[in-house]
Every structure is written in structure tokens, then in C-alpha cells.
Amino acid sequence: MCAPMVSERAANSSRHIKKGNLNVMIKITKFGGSSVADAEHFKKIKAIIDADPSRRFVVVSACGRRFKGDTKVTDLLYLVNAHVKYHVSCDDLLKDIGQRYFDIADQLGLSYPIRDEFAAFADKCRKGEYTTEELVSRGEYFTGRLMAEYLDLPFLDAKDVVAFHHDGSLSMKRTAELVAERGPKSGFLMPGFYGATREGQIKLLDRGGGDISGSILAKCLEADLYENWTDVSGFLSADPRIVPSAQPIKRITYQELRELSYMGASVLHEEAVFPVMEAGIPIAVRNTNAPEDPGTVISDREDYLEDEPIITGVTGKRNFVAVHVMKDHMSNEVGLIRRVLSIFERYNVSVEHIPSGIDSFAVVVNGADVKDSLWSIVADIKSEVNPDNIKVVDNLALISTVGRNMSGRPGVSGCLFAALGQDGISIRMIAQGSDEINIIVGVRDEDFERAIRAIYNAFSDGDHIMELSELESLQNASSIDLSTKA
Ligand code: ASP
């Protein structure tokens, strides 16, 4: 569906690679840990790269899990670091890690001197000569070295282009300059997850940050598309452990993705959206093990198509706490909500929602954030605000139904609430984002999965999520009197 948009960008971009007389688009192609787990996956990647001449800028994670119960190289490296720190031998661990790389190199007949390089690395580890960040970054470094040779691409060390400030934050401006200055124009392979300060000190992004490296590179190169290859065929419209028939999402906006990720859906690192979103570059999430699957395209297209699903996805998180504050004539008392919120701020607790009535409001926070401070917060509210009553409701689960197509369409929330009512699920809180792309309901923790299923089923015919063209029949089916909705 995003094809026309991509070729439009291609036509306008000045950075396209020349192949003969053809202008080829720029795609940043990022492969996650499970996609580079072993030699068999390296082969799959080569086939993917060879299938499309615009895939010339590749980013890789460190080798991930090969099978259920296996350990990612990055986790093993953190373990090596801990052993070194506590002066415990890490020889067995290093042997296991090294072997993973040797197997790949041997099976693919690569000439990169991995045994020598790895021996030098292991030696330095044992002597405690690495910082944690440099030691851990070697996972992506060695994976990148082998992959670069296998794909016949120049290796661009992330430490030479991905620029960090000393406080660990990223310098996007300097990174863009360095990529322009040092990155081979016809393509290269860059390891993800790390970069360095001006002085060459290695710094890491967050865990799972290879996704962010790919996004940064896409922005720097003004790419037409950021392809993020992983082990699932894009985002599903619900957690398949809860809704086994959940269907893949074909198209989603950055904003919808933010909402779904924040509330629990995890395929792409949350922060990876920002660099490409700012640059208006679409992301395609694809499956290395099923490259023919279309995956999910994330872009800023918000136009409505009649064959689009009414909702994009349903997700949620458990373990929220709502602190209800009740006081007569509250609405006339200036500054009361601010005073209550400043108490939460004092305890460094971030507030998720503030549903309010005339004489009451609730502050909804993440249960883990108030584990130690909840009763001190309640005591402070009592003494500083003097409410008539305070009620704490814990074990609250929040469920977010997300969909750009819900906005401005009467009856959608009616269907949603009717579904929960018909299933006997009591709604304890309701919130809606100002852009109307999500409806959040709070239910008891024990109703969490049932509520997700009820909402999903309300918008699905068992096979697929109903399309906009089917909205009317959906409204009729849920017997909502639309004359009362506007
Ligand atoms: N290897 C790093 C991790 O496991 C980064 C990544 O895979 O994106 O967190």
C-alpha cells in the first residue's frame, strides 16, 4: 500500500545510488539478533539483500537466540563483564561466544581472521581492560565484520560515525556529518547498538537499540524506507497469546504505533520511531524467515480507505493504581489538582491519566512506580489537600484500543463499551486521547484478557477486523442507538 509514497520519495531524493542509467532508492535494511543468529540466517539475509538493489545500507544486531532457551550473545557478554568485575573465570563463557562466531565463519567459508581477533578480545577481557560498554559492543562488532564480508559490503564501524555526547546522549547533528563524510556512498554495513564520543570512548544505546541505529542511519541518509527485519511478520492487532486469531496490521501511523508500543506491543524499540518520523521516512517491519509476507508499514499517511480496518489494534498493561480524591465543591477550588499532582512529582512518580468528575478526580499511576511510596503519598494528600475522602483502587489493568480510523466516527466507542457490558466486565475508568486515536478503559486485573478478547471480537468477524465499509452493519449488530451519538 505504501508503494506509491516510496517511489515519490525516490523521484525527489538526490541521494539515490546510480546503477547504470537507473536511480535506485535507498533502503536502510536492519536485521535483529534472531535474524543473524547463525549461518543459516546469514544465508537468508543474503537472499533478501540480493533480491533488491536498493538494499545497500545494512545494520546488524549481535547474534541472538538460535532456538528457544538459547542465550543472546549480548546477554553472554554482559555476563562476561560481571565475571571479570568479580574476578571469576569467564573462560567457558568466552569459549561459547567465540564458537558461535567460528561456526558462522567456517560454515560460510569467510576469511575474516575471527579466531585471532576473538583471541585478542578474550585476552583483553580477562585482563579487565575494557569498559562495560566497549566489551558488550563487540557482539555487534564481530557479527558486523562477518556479515560485511559475506554480503561483500564495506564495513563502517559505528564508533566512527554514531556520535555520542559525554553524558551518553546522541548527537544527531554530528552523526549526520560523520555519515556524510565517512560512509561509502554506494553502500556499507554498520553494526548497530553502539557509537562513540569524540575521544573514541564506546557508548551504547538502550537494550534493543539496534533498531535505533537503523532509524538514525535512515534519517542521516534521507532514506526512502527503513526496513526492520525481525522474526515476526510485523505487528499483530492483539497479543496472539490472548487472541490466537489476531491478524497482522498492514499499515499503521507512527502515532498509533507509539500508543500501541507504550501500552505493551513490542516488536520495534519504542525510540526507533522518532528519527524516521521526524524525517517522514516509512518503516517496514518484515520477517527474515518469511520474506514474502508483506509485514507492517509504519508511516504518517492518515487518509481513510474504505477497505481499512476500523480499529488498528488492542493492547494493554496490568498493575496500575488509581488514587481517587473526593472533595465537595472541588470544581471551585483553584489549584487543587495541581497540589495533588505536585505530591506525586515530589515522589518522582509519573502520572498516566487523570479522569475527573465534578467533585472528584483520580490519579492513575503505574503500580511499580508507587510500590514503596503509595501510603506516604496518600498521607501527604490527606494533610496537604484535606479531601473529604481518598480511595485507592489497585489491580487496575488499562486496555488501549487504537485506531486512526476511529476518530470522528460515531458508534465505535458504543460498540466497544457494549462488548464489555455484554461480557459482564465492569469498566472502572475511561480515557480518550485528544486526537481520538485511542480509547483507554480500566478494568480489574483479573478481567484483563477477557476484556481484550471482548473488544477484539466486537470489531472482528472471527477472521478479520471489520473494515470501515462494514461499520454500519457492526453498529446495527451491537444494537447501539446511533441517534444518541454524535
Ligand atoms: N544486541 C543488543 C541487545 O540485545 C541490541 C539489539 O539487539 O538491538 O539489546
Residues whose N, C-alpha, C, O or C-beta is under 5 A from the ligand:
A	BS01	LIG	G33 S61 A62 T74 F193 D206 R207 G208 G209 G210 D211
